[in-house]
Amino acid sequence: MKPPLFIRPLDEGERTQLEDALHTTDAFRLRRAQYLLASARGQKPCEIAHHYGGCEQNVRNVIRAFDTFGLDCLNPKSRRPKSTQPVFEEGELAQLQHLLHQSPRVFGKNTSLWTQPLLAEVAFEEGVCEHPVSDESIRRALQRLGANWKRAKHWLTSPDPQYVLKKTGASGCFASQKPIPSGC
């Protein structure tokens, strides 16, 4: 069985800074300072976790971070990835744009309008991407393409002089100057 994990002995400056951190409003710093001071008093990680909340493994991680980084472990690290790669490279962007210039019905979908989730699904099915992607990945790819993904805000009308007559005959509800009845 492994011996319990404790922090190294604190010097007076470190102890003072940890005690000062007990008066902060930052919960991250406060909790870590509590863990470290309790460990310095000789409490085991399981006792610290039970007394201050959290899990035993988290207490162990804080103690190890203190041994490695010193008081810098009281500050949270960045959660951003170290590097990011776009999901779609240049060739795949061209394939995606080619998909957009076709109707979704060509790919067996029962709609004629593209949505971002539908485009993500078709891109995966057609082999444009190796794995299913999120709507956000599609949005970023479209942004890189310079595509504007906004729906029409106004009703479209035809320049055909017989347009209103044809629409009235087809649906029975259309009138150009009157509001649409609620029953239609």
C-alpha positions in Angstrom: 0.0 0.0 0.0 1.3 3.5 -0.9 1.9 6.0 1.9 -0.5 8.9 2.1 0.3 11.9 -0.1 1.2 15.2 1.6 2.6 18.5 0.4 6.2 19.4 1.0 6.9 21.5 4.0 5.8 25.1 3.5 8.1 28.1 4.1 6.7 31.1 5.9 6.1 33.1 2.7 4.1 30.3 1.1 2.1 29.7 4.3 1.2 33.5 4.4 0.1 33.5 0.8 -2.0 30.4 1.2 -3.7 31.9 4.3 -4.3 35.2 2.4 -6.0 33.1 -0.3 -8.5 31.9 2.2 -10.0 35.4 2.2 -10.5 35.6 -1.6 -13.8 35.6 -3.4 -12.4 33.3 -6.1 -13.7 29.9 -5.4 -10.9 28.1 -7.3 -8.1 29.8 -5.3 -10.0 29.3 -2.0 -10.6 25.6 -2.5 -7.0 24.9 -3.5 -5.6 26.9 -0.6 -7.9 25.0 1.8 -6.6 21.7 0.4 -3.0 22.7 0.7 -3.2 24.0 4.2 -5.1 21.0 5.3 -2.4 18.8 3.8 0.3 20.8 5.5 -1.5 20.2 8.9 -1.2 16.4 8.2 -4.6 15.5 6.9 -4.9 12.7 4.3 -6.4 13.4 0.9 -9.5 11.3 1.7 -10.1 13.4 4.9 -9.6 16.7 3.1 -12.0 15.7 0.3 -14.6 14.7 2.9 -14.2 17.9 5.0 -14.0 20.5 2.1 -15.9 18.7 -0.6 -14.7 17.4 -3.9 -13.1 14.1 -4.6 -10.0 12.5 -3.3 -8.4 12.4 -6.7 -8.8 16.2 -7.1 -7.1 16.7 -3.7 -4.2 14.6 -4.9 -4.0 16.5 -8.2 -3.8 19.8 -6.3 -1.0 18.5 -4.0 1.0 17.3 -7.0 0.4 20.6 -8.8 1.8 22.4 -5.8 4.8 20.2 -5.7 5.4 20.9 -9.4 4.4 24.5 -9.8 4.4 26.0 -6.3 1.9 28.7 -5.6 1.2 29.1 -9.3 -1.1 26.1 -8.9 -3.6 28.5 -7.2 -4.3 30.2 -10.6 -6.4 28.3 -13.1 -4.7 27.3 -16.3 -6.2 28.1 -19.7 -8.8 25.6 -20.9 -8.3 26.4 -24.5 -6.8 23.7 -26.7 -3.1 24.1 -27.4 -3.7 24.1 -31.1 -6.8 23.9 -33.3 -7.2 22.6 -36.8 -10.1 23.4 -39.0 -12.3 20.4 -39.7 -12.5 21.2 -43.4 -9.3 21.8 -45.4 -9.4 23.8 -48.7 -10.3 20.8 -50.9 -13.1 19.8 -48.5 -14.4 23.3 -48.5 -14.7 23.2 -52.3 -16.6 19.9 -52.0 -18.9 21.4 -49.3 -19.6 24.4 -51.6 -20.4 22.0 -54.4 -22.9 20.3 -52.2 -24.6 23.6 -51.4 -25.1 24.3 -55.1 -27.3 21.2 -55.4 -30.7 20.5 -53.9 -30.8 18.2 -50.8 -33.3 16.1 -52.8 -30.4 15.0 -55.0 -29.1 13.2 -51.9 -32.4 11.6 -51.0 -33.6 14.2 -48.5 -37.2 15.2 -48.4 -36.6 18.9 -48.3 -35.4 21.4 -50.8 -33.8 23.8 -48.3 -30.3 23.3 -46.7 -30.0 23.5 -43.0 -26.7 23.3 -41.1 -27.5 20.0 -39.5 -28.7 18.6 -42.8 -25.5 19.8 -44.5 -23.4 18.2 -41.8 -25.3 14.9 -42.3 -24.9 14.9 -46.1 -21.2 15.9 -45.9 -20.5 12.9 -43.8 -22.6 10.6 -46.0 -20.9 11.8 -49.1 -17.4 11.4 -47.6 -16.5 15.1 -47.5 -15.5 14.6 -43.8 -14.3 11.4 -42.1 -16.6 11.6 -39.1 -19.9 13.4 -38.3 -19.4 17.1 -37.5 -21.3 19.6 -35.5 -23.5 22.4 -36.7 -20.8 24.8 -35.4 -18.1 23.2 -37.6 -20.4 23.7 -40.6 -21.1 27.3 -39.6 -17.3 28.0 -39.4 -16.7 26.3 -42.7 -19.4 28.4 -44.4 -18.0 31.5 -42.8 -14.6 30.6 -44.3 -16.3 30.2 -47.7 -17.9 33.6 -47.3 -21.4 32.1 -47.5 -24.2 34.1 -45.9 -26.6 31.7 -44.1 -29.7 33.8 -43.6 -33.2 32.9 -44.5 -35.3 35.1 -46.7 -37.1 37.7 -44.6 -39.8 38.7 -47.1 -42.3 36.8 -49.1 -41.1 36.3 -52.6 -43.5 37.3 -55.4 -43.4 36.7 -59.1 -43.3 39.4 -61.8 -46.0 37.4 -63.6 -49.2 39.5 -64.0 -51.3 36.5 -63.4 -49.4 35.5 -60.2 -52.1 36.6 -57.7 -54.8 34.8 -59.7 -52.8 31.6 -60.0 -52.0 31.6 -56.3 -55.6 32.2 -55.3 -56.7 29.4 -57.5 -54.1 27.0 -56.1 -54.4 27.6 -52.4 -57.7 29.4 -52.0 -56.1 31.6 -49.2 -53.9 34.0 -51.0 -54.8 37.7 -51.5 -52.2 40.3 -52.2 -53.9 43.1 -50.2 -55.8 41.2 -47.5 -54.4 39.4 -44.5 -54.3 35.7 -44.6 -57.3 34.1 -42.8 -56.4 32.1 -39.7 -58.1 29.0 -41.0 -55.7 28.5 -43.9 
